[in-house]
Amino acid sequence: MIYLKWLLFAFIDIATLPLFYVAVIPASLFTKDGWVGITKYLGTTDNPPEGDRGWIRERSPFPQTTDGWKGYVNRVMWLWRNPNYPLAKKLGVEYAPNLVVSFNGNDKISDKYAKPGWYFATATDARETVAFEFYCVIPWRFGKCLRARLGWKILTSKFEESGIAPLVNTLNPVKSYGESL
C-alpha cells in the first residue's frame, strides 16, 4: 500500500511542478526575512528560503548577496533548485520514536564525495511500513553519475532532527560526481 501512496504523491508532485516554478517568482519578493510568516513554508526542513550558507556564499548566481535584485534572483534560483519543497514537506512522513528504520545496502553513498552504491530503507511502526527510500549513485563517465532517490528521506539524521521526512522524487542521469562538482 505504501508504494501506491508514494506513486500517487509522486504524480501530484510532478503535476504541480510547473505551478511551483511560476509561483516562486513573485513569492521570492517576500522571502528575504527567512523563517518569518508565510515564507517559512517555502524553506527546506533545514534552511530558510534564502538558501543554505554554501549556496549564499559560493554557488548562487550572485555569491555573498542577499539584498536587492541580486538577492531576489538568488532566492528564486534556490527555490528552483529545491522544487516543490513545501509540498514535499506536506506529503512527508512525521518522525515518531516508535518508528524502526532499517536498510539494505550502503548508507555511505554520495555523489558529492564519489561514493557509489545503493540502499533501500523502510520505516515501520508497530502495524505497517509507513515509508521507504531507494537511493543510488552509479558513476558512468566524464565525471557524471546516475543519481536516483525515491520515496521519503528517512535514512538521514534530519528525519529525527526536523521531525519530518519529506517526499523525494529525484532521478538525474547526468549528476556531477565527486571532484567534478
C-alpha positions as CSV (number, residue, x, y, z in Angstrom):
1,M,0.0,0.0,0.0
2,I,2.9,2.4,0.8
3,Y,4.1,2.1,-2.8
4,L,0.7,3.1,-4.2
5,K,0.6,6.0,-1.8
6,W,4.1,7.1,-3.0
7,L,3.0,6.7,-6.6
8,L,0.0,9.0,-6.1
9,F,2.1,11.5,-4.2
10,A,4.8,11.4,-6.9
11,F,2.2,12.1,-9.5
12,I,0.8,15.1,-7.6
13,D,4.4,16.4,-7.0
14,I,5.3,16.2,-10.7
15,A,2.0,17.6,-11.9
16,T,2.3,20.7,-9.7
17,L,5.9,21.4,-10.6
18,P,5.1,24.0,-13.3
19,L,2.8,25.9,-11.0
20,F,5.6,26.0,-8.3
21,Y,8.2,27.3,-10.7
22,V,5.9,30.2,-11.7
23,A,4.7,30.8,-8.1
24,V,8.1,31.3,-6.6
25,I,8.8,34.3,-8.9
26,P,6.5,36.6,-7.0
27,A,6.8,34.7,-3.7
28,S,10.5,35.4,-3.6
29,L,9.8,39.1,-3.2
30,F,8.7,38.2,0.3
31,T,11.3,35.7,1.4
32,K,14.1,38.0,2.5
33,D,13.4,37.5,6.2
34,G,14.0,33.8,6.2
35,W,11.6,31.9,8.5
36,V,9.1,34.7,9.1
37,G,5.4,34.3,8.4
38,I,4.3,32.6,5.2
39,T,7.9,32.3,3.9
40,K,8.6,29.6,6.5
41,Y,6.7,27.2,4.2
42,L,9.0,27.8,1.3
43,G,12.2,26.8,3.0
44,T,13.6,23.3,3.2
45,T,13.5,21.3,6.5
46,D,16.9,22.7,7.5
47,N,17.3,26.0,5.6
48,P,15.2,29.2,5.0
49,P,14.1,30.2,1.5
50,E,17.2,32.3,1.1
51,G,19.3,29.1,0.8
52,D,22.0,27.4,2.9
53,R,25.3,29.0,3.7
54,G,27.1,27.3,0.9
55,W,24.5,28.4,-1.6
56,I,24.7,32.0,-0.5
57,R,28.5,32.0,-0.2
58,E,29.6,30.1,-3.3
59,R,27.0,28.5,-5.6
60,S,24.3,31.2,-6.1
61,P,24.4,33.3,-9.3
62,F,25.4,36.3,-7.1
63,P,27.6,34.9,-4.3
64,Q,27.6,36.7,-0.9
65,T,24.4,38.6,-1.9
66,T,21.0,38.5,-0.1
67,D,19.8,42.1,-0.8
68,G,18.4,43.9,-3.8
69,W,17.6,42.4,-7.1
70,K,20.6,40.1,-7.0
71,G,19.4,38.7,-3.7
72,Y,16.0,38.2,-5.2
73,V,17.5,36.3,-8.1
74,N,19.5,34.1,-5.7
75,R,16.3,33.3,-3.7
76,V,14.4,32.4,-6.9
77,M,17.2,30.2,-8.0
78,W,17.4,28.5,-4.6
79,L,13.7,27.7,-4.7
80,W,14.0,26.4,-8.2
81,R,17.0,24.2,-7.0
82,N,14.7,22.7,-4.4
83,P,11.4,22.5,-6.4
84,N,8.1,21.9,-4.6
85,Y,9.7,21.5,-1.2
86,P,6.6,22.9,0.6
87,L,4.5,20.1,-1.0
88,A,7.3,17.5,-0.2
89,K,7.1,18.5,3.4
90,K,3.3,18.4,3.5
91,L,3.3,14.9,1.9
92,G,6.2,13.9,4.2
93,V,6.2,11.3,7.0
94,E,6.3,12.6,10.6
95,Y,9.0,11.2,12.8
96,A,7.9,9.1,15.8
97,P,10.1,7.5,18.4
98,N,8.4,4.1,17.8
99,L,9.4,4.0,14.1
100,V,12.0,1.4,13.2
101,V,14.2,2.4,10.3
102,S,16.1,-0.4,8.6
103,F,18.0,-0.7,5.4
104,N,19.9,-2.9,3.0
105,G,22.9,-1.7,1.0
106,N,25.5,1.0,1.7
107,D,24.3,4.1,3.7
108,K,27.5,5.9,3.0
109,I,26.9,6.6,-0.7
110,S,27.3,10.1,-2.1
111,D,27.6,11.8,-5.5
112,K,29.3,14.7,-3.8
113,Y,32.1,12.6,-2.2
114,A,32.3,10.0,-5.0
115,K,31.0,7.1,-3.0
116,P,29.0,4.8,-5.4
117,G,26.3,2.3,-4.3
118,W,22.7,2.0,-3.3
119,Y,20.4,1.4,-0.4
120,F,16.8,0.6,0.2
121,A,15.4,1.7,3.6
122,T,12.0,1.3,5.3
123,A,10.4,3.0,8.3
124,T,8.0,0.7,10.1
125,D,5.7,1.3,13.1
126,A,4.1,-1.4,15.1
127,R,1.5,-2.1,12.4
128,E,2.9,-1.4,9.0
129,T,5.6,0.2,6.8
130,V,4.9,3.9,6.7
131,A,7.7,5.0,4.4
132,F,10.5,3.7,2.1
133,E,13.6,5.2,0.5
134,F,15.6,4.0,-2.5
135,Y,18.8,5.8,-3.2
136,C,21.5,5.0,-5.7
137,V,24.6,6.7,-7.1
138,I,26.1,5.0,-10.1
139,P,29.1,6.6,-11.8
140,W,29.4,6.2,-15.5
141,R,32.0,8.5,-17.2
142,F,33.2,12.1,-17.7
143,G,32.6,13.0,-14.0
144,K,28.9,12.1,-14.2
145,C,26.7,9.6,-12.4
146,L,23.1,8.4,-12.3
147,R,21.6,9.6,-9.0
148,A,18.1,8.4,-8.0
149,R,16.3,9.0,-4.8
150,L,12.7,7.9,-4.5
151,G,10.3,7.6,-1.6
152,W,10.8,9.7,1.6
153,K,14.1,10.9,3.1
154,I,14.1,8.5,6.1
155,L,17.7,7.4,6.3
156,T,19.2,10.8,7.3
157,S,19.8,12.4,10.6
158,K,17.5,15.2,9.5
159,F,14.5,12.9,9.8
160,E,14.6,12.8,13.6
161,E,16.1,16.3,14.0
162,S,13.5,18.1,11.9
163,G,10.6,15.7,12.7
164,I,9.7,15.1,9.1
165,A,11.0,13.0,6.2
166,P,10.0,14.9,3.0
167,L,8.8,13.2,-0.1
168,V,11.6,12.8,-2.6
169,N,11.4,12.1,-6.4
170,T,14.8,12.6,-7.8
171,L,16.1,11.0,-11.0
172,N,19.2,12.6,-12.5
173,P,21.2,10.6,-15.1
174,V,23.9,13.3,-15.5
175,K,24.6,14.5,-11.9
176,S,28.1,15.7,-11.2
177,Y,30.2,13.1,-9.5
178,G,33.0,13.7,-6.9
179,E,35.7,16.2,-7.7
180,S,33.9,17.4,-10.9
181,L,31.4,19.4,-8.7
